[in-house]
Amino acid sequence: MKRLHLYIVKSFIGPFFVTLLISLFVLLMQFLWVYLDELVGKGLDFSTILEFIVYTMAMLMSMALPLAMLLASIMTFGSLGENNERLAMKAAGISLYRIMKPVIVLSILLTFGSFYFYNQVIPVSYKKLIALMSSIRQLRPEIIVKEGIFSNDIDNYSIKVGRKTPNGEMLYDIMIYDHTDDKGSTIVTVADSGTMKITKDKKYMILNLYSGQTNTELQPSGTTKLTYPARTDKFTKESIFTVLQGMELERKDESIFKNQNRALTNDQLVYFVDSISRQLERKRIEHCLSLTYMPPLTINVARLSRKDTSKLIMPSLTQYINIDSAFANGAPNVRSGTINTALNNARNNMRFIQEIEEVIGAKSTPLLLHV
């Protein structure tokens, strides 16, 4: 029997790992397809992309593992039935339970292992993944100069090139608008050719220009009629050195996301659920004390302690005043004023309760998600 169980386990393990990898790959491709626009063109190095994929696969394990278990079980017992091995086991008097027992035991072990993985690994992976994605979102795209189109990726400069070599090292027919003085397009540089290099740390850009001229529109002269003199400076070689901001990956602190739902372990979830429940209970009591009651009841309710909520029962209203007797013995104008006061209090309480329901409902949403 031990050989039979070992044979079934071996038949199960192979399809399990294969289907697990395939499930992870499919889910990973779906995830990357959603966030493809935020990753492409950012100049991310291989280590950062690999880190992103590892954290994503850890998060997707919660969906891939049950799917792999199901597919591996179907493939294992389907293979036994296709090869008439299950028929031979039944003919030998082996029950279905004894045939499935090794897979059931293995599934239980995987369940406990997956619970530990979900409780300890996934919260950490989630914090790291969210922090990395937030850092990538703030990363500016790489500077890509296209032929015949002005590029504004460089701060304070607009650059257009007529053509460039296939490797992108040499640029020809260059036109640059300089906006560093924030006075419009008053400085225009035209060059026959040039090269553009970005330092390895992506903090600085060096643009070397060859055989060109710079046209500068000067400030108006002091004459009565405004004139705009211009100056032309020709050069054989000129270099533009500028600082690039937001081009390097600045990682955010992971502790910022530690209180999000999926970043909490089971013990932390229990603690937060209990804490939120206590806060909501205190809010309900405070709002009950804020309602407008009849004058005899209002005085007594205001004296109640927050902990003594059992006394906040509305049928106890009769012990303060006999409403029917007081209303019947009152003058007509008093009865009319009482009715109007009661209606106004009821409307005010209804509006107040509706507003509080929205507030408490918004605060209860995280609690419902946790549960």
C-alpha contacts under 8 A as a table, 3 or more apart, distances in Angstrom:
res1	aa1	res2	aa2	distance
1	M	4	L	5.02
1	M	5	H	6.25
2	K	5	H	5.09
2	K	6	L	6.06
3	R	6	L	5.01
3	R	7	Y	6.02
4	L	7	Y	5.04
4	L	8	I	6.29
5	H	8	I	5.16
5	H	9	V	6.18
5	H	99	I	7.46
5	H	101	K	7.89
5	H	102	P	5.76
6	L	9	V	5.08
6	L	10	K	6.16
6	L	102	P	7.91
7	Y	10	K	5.16
7	Y	11	S	6.16
8	I	11	S	4.95
8	I	12	F	6.14
8	I	76	T	7.66
8	I	99	I	7.99
8	I	102	P	7.07
8	I	103	V	7.54
9	V	12	F	5.00
9	V	13	I	6.11
9	V	102	P	6.39
9	V	103	V	6.63
10	K	13	I	5.32
10	K	14	G	6.72
11	S	14	G	6.15
11	S	15	P	7.31
11	S	76	T	5.96
12	F	15	P	5.83
12	F	16	F	6.08
12	F	72	A	6.10
12	F	73	S	6.71
12	F	75	M	7.98
12	F	76	T	5.52
12	F	103	V	7.48
13	I	16	F	5.02
13	I	17	F	6.33
13	I	72	A	7.79
14	G	17	F	5.67
14	G	18	V	6.39
15	P	18	V	5.04
15	P	19	T	5.90
15	P	71	L	7.82
15	P	72	A	5.05
15	P	75	M	7.00
15	P	76	T	7.42
16	F	19	T	5.35
16	F	20	L	5.96
16	F	68	A	5.69
16	F	69	M	6.30
16	F	71	L	7.43
16	F	72	A	4.74
16	F	73	S	7.95
17	F	20	L	4.94
17	F	21	L	6.17
17	F	68	A	7.57
18	V	21	L	5.32
18	V	22	I	6.23
19	T	22	I	4.97
19	T	23	S	5.88
19	T	67	L	7.94
19	T	68	A	5.09
19	T	71	L	6.83
19	T	72	A	6.82
20	L	23	S	5.14
20	L	24	L	6.09
20	L	64	A	6.11
20	L	65	L	6.32
20	L	67	L	7.58
20	L	68	A	4.83
21	L	24	L	5.10
21	L	25	F	6.06
22	I	25	F	5.04
22	I	26	V	6.18
23	S	26	V	5.22
23	S	27	L	6.10
23	S	64	A	5.34
23	S	67	L	7.29
23	S	68	A	6.95
24	L	27	L	5.20
24	L	28	L	5.81
24	L	57	M	6.57
24	L	60	L	6.79
24	L	61	M	7.07
24	L	64	A	5.75
25	F	28	L	5.02
25	F	29	M	6.10
26	V	29	M	5.21
26	V	30	Q	6.29
27	L	30	Q	5.05
27	L	31	F	6.16
27	L	60	L	6.93
27	L	64	A	7.69
28	L	31	F	5.02
28	L	32	L	6.05
28	L	53	I	7.82
28	L	56	T	7.15
28	L	57	M	6.67
28	L	60	L	7.44
29	M	32	L	5.10
29	M	33	W	5.97
30	Q	33	W	5.14
30	Q	34	V	6.55
31	F	34	V	5.35
31	F	35	Y	6.63
32	L	35	Y	5.16
32	L	36	L	5.44
33	W	36	L	5.03
34	V	37	D	7.77
35	Y	38	E	5.49
35	Y	39	L	6.70
36	L	39	L	5.30
36	L	40	V	6.11
37	D	40	V	5.61
38	E	42	K	7.86
38	E	136	I	7.30
38	E	137	R	6.29
39	L	42	K	6.09
39	L	44	L	7.79
39	L	136	I	7.25
40	V	43	G	7.66
41	G	44	L	7.98
41	G	141	P	5.34
41	G	142	E	5.71
42	K	136	I	7.77
42	K	139	L	6.67
42	K	140	R	6.40
42	K	141	P	4.40
42	K	142	E	5.38
43	G	141	P	7.12
43	G	142	E	5.85
44	L	48	T	6.27
44	L	49	I	6.63
45	D	48	T	5.52
45	D	49	I	6.48
46	F	49	I	5.16
46	F	50	L	6.04
47	S	50	L	5.07
47	S	51	E	6.05
48	T	51	E	5.01
48	T	52	F	6.17
49	I	52	F	5.05
49	I	53	I	6.26
50	L	53	I	5.09
50	L	54	V	6.19
51	E	54	V	5.19
51	E	55	Y	6.30
52	F	55	Y	5.39
52	F	56	T	6.14
52	F	129	L	6.62
52	F	132	L	7.33
53	I	56	T	5.03
53	I	57	M	6.06
54	V	57	M	5.18
54	V	58	A	6.30
55	Y	58	A	5.16
55	Y	59	M	6.40
55	Y	125	S	5.31
55	Y	126	Y	7.17
55	Y	128	K	7.20
55	Y	129	L	5.71
56	T	59	M	5.09
56	T	60	L	6.21
56	T	125	S	7.82
56	T	129	L	6.93
57	M	60	L	4.97
57	M	61	M	6.11
58	A	61	M	5.27
58	A	62	S	7.96
58	A	121	V	7.70
58	A	122	I	6.35
58	A	125	S	6.60
59	M	62	S	6.59
59	M	122	I	5.93
59	M	125	S	6.82
59	M	126	Y	6.72
60	L	63	M	5.57
60	L	64	A	6.23
61	M	64	A	4.92
61	M	65	L	5.70
62	S	65	L	5.92
62	S	66	P	7.34
62	S	118	Y	7.25
63	M	66	P	6.20
63	M	67	L	6.74
64	A	67	L	5.25
64	A	68	A	6.04
65	L	68	A	5.07
65	L	69	M	6.18
66	P	69	M	5.06
66	P	70	L	6.26
67	L	70	L	5.21
67	L	71	L	6.20
68	A	71	L	5.22
68	A	72	A	5.85
69	M	72	A	5.27
69	M	73	S	6.12
69	M	107	S	7.76
70	L	73	S	5.31
70	L	74	I	6.29
71	L	74	I	5.14
71	L	75	M	6.09
72	A	75	M	5.09
72	A	76	T	5.97
73	S	76	T	5.12
73	S	77	F	6.20
73	S	103	V	7.76
74	I	77	F	5.61
74	I	78	G	5.65
75	M	78	G	5.02
75	M	79	S	5.90
76	T	79	S	5.26
76	T	80	L	6.44
77	F	80	L	4.90
77	F	81	G	6.16
77	F	86	R	7.93
78	G	81	G	5.11
78	G	82	E	6.02
79	S	82	E	5.00
79	S	83	N	6.17
80	L	83	N	5.41
80	L	84	N	6.19
80	L	85	E	4.98
80	L	86	R	5.33
81	G	84	N	5.03
81	G	85	E	6.02
81	G	86	R	5.23
81	G	87	L	6.96
82	E	85	E	7.63
83	N	86	R	7.82
84	N	87	L	5.13
84	N	88	A	6.38
85	E	88	A	5.06
85	E	89	M	6.28
86	R	89	M	5.02
86	R	90	K	6.26
87	L	90	K	5.17
87	L	91	A	6.14
88	A	91	A	4.97
88	A	92	A	6.21
89	M	92	A	5.05
89	M	93	G	6.56
89	M	94	I	5.45
89	M	95	S	7.88
89	M	99	I	7.99
90	K	93	G	5.11
90	K	94	I	5.18
90	K	95	S	6.39
90	K	96	L	7.67
91	A	94	I	7.39
94	I	98	R	6.48
94	I	99	I	6.96
95	S	98	R	5.40
95	S	99	I	6.43
96	L	99	I	4.98
96	L	100	M	6.16
97	Y	100	M	5.15
97	Y	101	K	5.74
98	R	101	K	4.96
98	R	102	P	7.81
99	I	102	P	7.27
100	M	103	V	5.45
100	M	104	I	6.16
101	K	104	I	5.01
101	K	105	V	6.14
102	P	105	V	5.14
102	P	106	L	6.05
103	V	106	L	4.98
103	V	107	S	5.96
104	I	107	S	5.01
104	I	108	I	6.28
105	V	108	I	5.15
105	V	109	L	6.35
106	L	109	L	5.12
106	L	110	L	6.15
107	S	110	L	5.02
107	S	111	T	6.05
108	I	111	T	4.93
108	I	112	F	6.46
109	L	112	F	5.34
109	L	113	G	6.18
110	L	113	G	4.90
110	L	114	S	5.82
111	T	114	S	5.10
111	T	115	F	6.13
112	F	115	F	5.11
112	F	116	Y	6.41
113	G	116	Y	5.27
113	G	117	F	6.22
114	S	117	F	4.81
114	S	118	Y	5.96
115	F	118	Y	5.10
115	F	119	N	5.97
116	Y	119	N	5.09
116	Y	120	Q	5.91
116	Y	121	V	7.70
117	F	120	Q	5.43
117	F	121	V	5.10
117	F	122	I	6.60
118	Y	121	V	5.84
118	Y	122	I	5.08
118	Y	123	P	7.37
119	N	122	I	6.49
119	N	123	P	6.83
119	N	265	T	5.19
119	N	266	N	6.21
120	Q	123	P	6.24
120	Q	124	V	7.00
120	Q	265	T	6.59
121	V	124	V	5.43
121	V	125	S	6.15
122	I	125	S	4.90
122	I	126	Y	5.85
122	I	262	R	7.82
122	I	263	A	7.46
123	P	126	Y	5.09
123	P	127	K	6.34
123	P	262	R	5.90
123	P	263	A	4.02
123	P	264	L	5.74
123	P	265	T	6.52
124	V	127	K	5.32
124	V	128	K	6.34
124	V	263	A	6.58
125	S	128	K	5.14
125	S	129	L	5.92
126	Y	129	L	5.05
126	Y	130	I	6.02
126	Y	262	R	6.79
126	Y	263	A	5.91
127	K	130	I	5.31
127	K	131	A	6.07
127	K	254	E	5.76
127	K	255	S	7.75
127	K	257	F	5.95
127	K	258	K	6.54
127	K	263	A	5.96
128	K	131	A	5.16
128	K	132	L	6.05
128	K	254	E	6.15
129	L	132	L	5.09
129	L	133	M	6.04
130	I	133	M	5.11
130	I	134	S	6.02
130	I	257	F	7.50
131	A	134	S	5.17
131	A	135	S	6.22
131	A	251	R	7.07
131	A	252	K	5.62
131	A	253	D	6.80
131	A	254	E	5.58
131	A	257	F	7.45
132	L	135	S	5.08
132	L	136	I	6.17
132	L	251	R	6.55
132	L	252	K	7.20
133	M	136	I	5.01
133	M	137	R	6.13
134	S	137	R	5.19
134	S	138	Q	6.66
134	S	252	K	7.35
135	S	138	Q	5.43
135	S	139	L	6.52
135	S	249	L	6.56
135	S	250	E	6.09
135	S	251	R	5.37
135	S	252	K	6.02
136	I	139	L	5.02
136	I	249	L	6.80
137	R	140	R	7.91
138	Q	246	G	7.35
139	L	246	G	5.68
139	L	247	M	5.92
139	L	248	E	6.74
139	L	249	L	6.06
139	L	250	E	7.88
140	R	246	G	5.52
140	R	247	M	5.30
141	P	153	D	7.89
141	P	247	M	7.19
142	E	153	D	7.88
142	E	247	M	7.26
143	I	153	D	5.74
143	I	154	I	7.19
144	I	151	S	7.62
144	I	153	D	7.83
145	V	149	I	7.74
145	V	150	F	7.83
145	V	151	S	6.00
145	V	159	I	7.64
145	V	160	K	7.33
145	V	161	V	7.43
146	K	149	I	5.78
146	K	150	F	7.70
146	K	151	S	7.40
146	K	160	K	7.55
146	K	161	V	7.11
147	E	160	K	7.02
147	E	161	V	5.36
147	E	162	G	5.34
147	E	163	R	5.17
147	E	164	K	7.00
148	G	160	K	6.08
148	G	161	V	5.74
148	G	162	G	5.17
148	G	163	R	7.22
149	I	160	K	5.51
149	I	161	V	7.18
150	F	158	S	6.01
150	F	159	I	5.22
150	F	160	K	4.42
150	F	161	V	7.74
151	S	154	I	7.61
151	S	158	S	5.55
151	S	159	I	5.19
151	S	160	K	6.29
152	N	155	D	7.04
152	N	156	N	7.96
152	N	157	Y	6.34
152	N	158	S	4.90
152	N	159	I	6.83
153	D	157	Y	7.98
153	D	158	S	7.84
154	I	157	Y	5.61
154	I	158	S	7.17
154	I	244	L	7.04
155	D	244	L	7.19
156	N	178	D	6.22
156	N	179	H	4.68
156	N	180	T	5.06
157	Y	176	I	6.73
157	Y	177	Y	5.70
157	Y	178	D	5.03
157	Y	179	H	5.84
157	Y	180	T	7.41
158	S	176	I	5.61
158	S	177	Y	5.08
158	S	178	D	6.87
159	I	174	I	7.21
159	I	175	M	5.86
159	I	176	I	4.62
159	I	177	Y	6.63
160	K	174	I	5.82
160	K	175	M	5.27
160	K	176	I	6.54
161	V	164	K	7.25
161	V	171	L	6.45
161	V	172	Y	6.02
161	V	173	D	5.45
161	V	174	I	4.51
161	V	175	M	6.44
162	G	171	L	7.74
162	G	172	Y	5.81
162	G	173	D	4.86
162	G	174	I	6.48
163	R	171	L	6.23
163	R	172	Y	5.42
163	R	173	D	6.88
164	K	168	G	5.80
164	K	169	E	7.49
164	K	170	M	5.72
164	K	171	L	4.49
164	K	172	Y	5.93
165	T	168	G	5.07
165	T	169	E	6.44
165	T	170	M	5.60
165	T	171	L	6.79
166	P	169	E	7.97
167	N	170	M	7.95
168	G	171	L	7.11
169	E	195	T	5.95
169	E	196	M	6.99
170	M	193	S	7.07
170	M	194	G	5.95
170	M	195	T	5.12
170	M	196	M	7.72
171	L	174	I	6.93
171	L	193	S	5.40
171	L	194	G	5.18
171	L	195	T	5.91
171	L	196	M	7.90
172	Y	191	A	7.66
172	Y	192	D	5.72
172	Y	193	S	4.18
172	Y	194	G	6.51
173	D	190	V	7.40
173	D	191	A	6.08
173	D	192	D	4.98
173	D	193	S	5.91
174	I	189	T	7.96
174	I	190	V	5.68
174	I	191	A	5.13
174	I	192	D	6.34
174	I	193	S	6.35
174	I	194	G	7.47
175	M	188	V	7.14
175	M	189	T	5.72
175	M	190	V	4.62
175	M	191	A	6.62
176	I	188	V	5.71
176	I	189	T	5.03
176	I	190	V	6.47
177	Y	185	S	6.00
177	Y	186	T	7.84
177	Y	187	I	6.02
177	Y	188	V	4.78
177	Y	189	T	6.55
178	D	181	D	7.83
178	D	185	S	6.56
178	D	186	T	7.37
178	D	187	I	5.32
178	D	188	V	6.30
178	D	189	T	7.85
179	H	182	D	5.20
179	H	183	K	6.72
179	H	184	G	6.10
179	H	185	S	6.34
179	H	186	T	7.75
179	H	187	I	7.48
181	D	184	G	7.89
183	K	186	T	6.68
185	S	188	V	6.94
186	T	215	N	7.93
186	T	216	T	5.78
186	T	217	E	4.96
186	T	218	L	7.64
187	I	214	T	6.97
187	I	215	N	5.75
187	I	216	T	4.53
187	I	217	E	6.36
188	V	214	T	5.71
188	V	215	N	5.21
188	V	216	T	6.57
189	T	212	G	7.31
189	T	213	Q	5.85
189	T	214	T	4.25
189	T	215	N	6.23
190	V	212	G	5.38
190	V	213	Q	5.55
190	V	214	T	6.37
191	A	194	G	7.28
191	A	209	L	6.11
191	A	210	Y	5.95
191	A	211	S	5.62
191	A	212	G	3.85
191	A	213	Q	6.45
192	D	209	L	7.71
192	D	210	Y	6.10
192	D	211	S	5.46
192	D	212	G	5.86
193	S	209	L	6.08
193	S	210	Y	5.40
193	S	211	S	7.10
194	G	207	L	7.09
194	G	208	N	5.30
194	G	209	L	4.26
194	G	210	Y	5.62
195	T	207	L	5.82
195	T	208	N	5.24
195	T	209	L	6.72
196	M	205	M	7.19
196	M	206	I	5.89
196	M	207	L	4.47
196	M	208	N	6.40
197	K	205	M	5.82
197	K	206	I	5.29
197	K	207	L	6.42
198	I	202	K	5.99
198	I	203	K	7.64
198	I	204	Y	5.93
198	I	205	M	4.47
198	I	206	I	6.29
199	T	202	K	5.21
199	T	203	K	6.55
199	T	204	Y	5.69
199	T	205	M	6.42
199	T	206	I	7.99
200	K	203	K	7.88
201	D	204	Y	7.79
201	D	248	E	6.99
202	K	205	M	7.68
202	K	244	L	6.96
202	K	247	M	5.81
202	K	248	E	5.89
203	K	243	V	5.96
203	K	244	L	4.93
203	K	245	Q	6.60
203	K	247	M	6.73
203	K	248	E	7.02
204	Y	241	F	7.23
204	Y	242	T	5.84
204	Y	243	V	4.58
204	Y	244	L	5.22
205	M	240	I	7.99
205	M	241	F	5.90
205	M	242	T	5.46
205	M	243	V	6.42
205	M	244	L	6.73
206	I	239	S	6.82
206	I	240	I	5.81
206	I	241	F	4.80
206	I	242	T	6.78
207	L	239	S	5.53
207	L	240	I	4.98
207	L	241	F	6.51
208	N	237	K	7.07
208	N	238	E	5.85
208	N	239	S	4.43
208	N	240	I	6.46
209	L	212	G	7.30
209	L	236	T	8.00
209	L	237	K	5.54
209	L	238	E	5.10
209	L	239	S	6.07
210	Y	235	F	7.39
210	Y	236	T	5.40
210	Y	237	K	4.52
210	Y	238	E	6.56
211	S	234	K	7.80
211	S	235	F	5.96
211	S	236	T	4.47
211	S	237	K	6.26
212	G	234	K	5.96
212	G	235	F	5.60
212	G	236	T	6.52
212	G	237	K	7.76
213	Q	232	T	6.66
213	Q	233	D	5.39
213	Q	234	K	4.10
213	Q	235	F	5.78
214	T	232	T	5.63
214	T	233	D	5.11
214	T	234	K	6.39
215	N	230	A	6.93
215	N	231	R	5.76
215	N	232	T	4.59
215	N	233	D	6.59
216	T	230	A	5.57
216	T	231	R	5.12
216	T	232	T	6.37
217	E	228	Y	6.74
217	E	229	P	6.30
217	E	230	A	4.45
217	E	231	R	6.48
218	L	228	Y	6.24
218	L	229	P	5.60
218	L	230	A	5.53
218	L	231	R	7.21
219	Q	228	Y	6.36
219	Q	229	P	7.35
220	P	226	L	5.89
220	P	227	T	5.42
220	P	228	Y	4.90
220	P	229	P	7.03
221	S	226	L	6.37
221	S	227	T	5.95
221	S	228	Y	6.90
221	S	229	P	7.70
222	G	226	L	7.35
223	T	226	L	6.25
223	T	227	T	7.70
235	F	238	E	6.56
244	L	247	M	6.38
245	Q	248	E	7.72
246	G	249	L	7.53
253	D	256	I	6.02
254	E	257	F	5.86
254	E	258	K	6.92
255	S	258	K	5.07
256	I	259	N	7.69
257	F	260	Q	5.73
257	F	263	A	7.25
258	K	263	A	5.66
258	K	264	L	7.06
259	N	263	A	6.46
259	N	264	L	6.68
260	Q	263	A	5.33
260	Q	264	L	6.82
261	N	264	L	5.83
261	N	269	L	7.86
261	N	366	P	7.76
261	N	369	L	7.94
261	N	370	H	6.99
262	R	265	T	7.99
264	L	267	D	7.97
264	L	268	Q	5.59
264	L	269	L	6.02
265	T	268	Q	5.16
265	T	269	L	6.13
266	N	269	L	5.07
266	N	270	V	6.33
267	D	270	V	5.19
267	D	271	Y	6.29
268	Q	271	Y	5.03
268	Q	272	F	6.12
269	L	272	F	5.10
269	L	273	V	6.01
269	L	370	H	6.56
270	V	273	V	5.16
270	V	274	D	6.20
271	Y	274	D	5.26
271	Y	275	S	6.10
272	F	275	S	4.92
272	F	276	I	5.96
273	V	276	I	5.22
273	V	277	S	6.05
273	V	367	L	5.81
273	V	370	H	6.93
273	V	371	V	7.65
274	D	277	S	5.08
274	D	278	R	6.28
275	S	278	R	5.25
275	S	279	Q	6.31
276	I	279	Q	5.02
276	I	280	L	6.11
276	I	364	S	7.83
276	I	367	L	6.76
277	S	280	L	5.16
277	S	281	E	6.18
277	S	367	L	7.73
278	R	281	E	5.10
278	R	282	R	6.25
279	Q	282	R	5.18
279	Q	283	K	6.21
280	L	283	K	4.98
280	L	284	R	6.19
280	L	360	I	6.95
280	L	363	K	7.77
280	L	364	S	7.69
281	E	284	R	5.13
281	E	285	I	6.36
282	R	285	I	5.21
282	R	286	E	6.18
282	R	306	R	7.69
283	K	286	E	5.07
283	K	287	H	6.12
283	K	360	I	7.95
284	R	287	H	5.16
284	R	288	C	6.16
285	I	288	C	5.04
285	I	289	L	6.31
285	I	306	R	6.54
285	I	309	T	7.31
286	E	289	L	5.19
286	E	290	S	6.35
286	E	306	R	7.66
287	H	290	S	4.89
287	H	291	L	6.63
287	H	356	I	7.64
288	C	291	L	5.58
289	L	301	V	6.68
289	L	302	A	6.63
291	L	349	N	6.05
291	L	352	F	7.86
292	T	298	T	7.08
292	T	345	N	6.19
292	T	348	N	7.96
292	T	349	N	6.62
293	Y	297	L	5.98
293	Y	298	T	5.17
293	Y	345	N	7.58
294	M	297	L	5.40
294	M	298	T	5.90
295	P	298	T	5.04
295	P	299	I	6.49
296	P	299	I	5.72
296	P	300	N	6.87
296	P	320	Y	6.34
296	P	321	I	7.52
297	L	300	N	5.29
297	L	301	V	6.02
297	L	317	L	6.87
297	L	320	Y	6.81
298	T	301	V	5.19
298	T	302	A	6.14
299	I	302	A	5.45
299	I	303	R	6.80
300	N	303	R	5.34
300	N	304	L	6.79
301	V	304	L	5.30
301	V	312	L	7.43
304	L	308	D	6.57
304	L	309	T	7.97
304	L	311	K	7.85
305	S	308	D	5.27
305	S	309	T	7.53
306	R	309	T	6.27
308	D	311	K	6.34
309	T	312	L	5.44
310	S	313	I	6.68
313	I	316	S	5.91
314	M	317	L	5.69
315	P	318	T	6.61
316	S	319	Q	5.77
316	S	320	Y	7.76
317	L	320	Y	5.77
317	L	321	I	7.12
318	T	321	I	5.54
318	T	322	N	5.98
318	T	323	I	7.55
319	Q	322	N	7.67
321	I	326	A	7.91
322	N	325	S	5.58
322	N	326	A	6.21
323	I	326	A	5.23
323	I	327	F	6.03
324	D	327	F	5.19
324	D	328	A	6.10
325	S	328	A	5.21
325	S	329	N	6.18
326	A	329	N	5.45
326	A	330	G	6.18
327	F	330	G	5.35
327	F	335	R	6.12
330	G	334	V	5.92
330	G	335	R	6.00
331	A	334	V	5.09
331	A	335	R	6.15
332	P	335	R	5.08
332	P	336	S	6.13
333	N	336	S	5.05
333	N	337	G	6.10
334	V	337	G	5.08
334	V	338	T	6.04
335	R	338	T	4.97
335	R	339	I	6.19
336	S	339	I	5.20
336	S	340	N	6.28
337	G	340	N	5.13
337	G	341	T	6.02
338	T	341	T	5.08
338	T	342	A	6.02
339	I	342	A	5.10
339	I	343	L	6.15
340	N	343	L	5.12
340	N	344	N	6.13
341	T	344	N	5.15
341	T	345	N	6.06
342	A	345	N	5.11
342	A	346	A	6.06
343	L	346	A	5.05
343	L	347	R	6.14
344	N	347	R	5.16
344	N	348	N	6.08
345	N	348	N	5.13
345	N	349	N	6.00
346	A	349	N	5.11
346	A	350	M	6.06
347	R	350	M	5.04
347	R	351	R	6.27
348	N	351	R	5.25
348	N	352	F	6.08
349	N	352	F	4.99
349	N	353	I	5.97
350	M	353	I	5.11
350	M	354	Q	6.20
351	R	354	Q	5.15
351	R	355	E	6.28
352	F	355	E	5.22
352	F	356	I	6.17
353	I	356	I	5.04
353	I	357	E	6.00
354	Q	357	E	5.07
354	Q	358	E	6.56
355	E	358	E	5.36
355	E	359	V	6.51
356	I	359	V	4.99
356	I	360	I	6.00
357	E	360	I	5.22
357	E	361	G	5.75
358	E	361	G	4.99
358	E	362	A	6.11
359	V	362	A	5.27
359	V	363	K	6.39
360	I	363	K	5.05
360	I	364	S	5.94
361	G	364	S	4.93
361	G	365	T	6.35
362	A	365	T	5.48
363	K	366	P	6.64
363	K	367	L	7.57
364	S	367	L	5.10
364	S	368	L	6.27
365	T	368	L	5.17
365	T	369	L	6.27
366	P	369	L	5.02
366	P	370	H	6.16
367	L	370	H	5.15
367	L	371	V	6.30
368	L	371	V	5.16
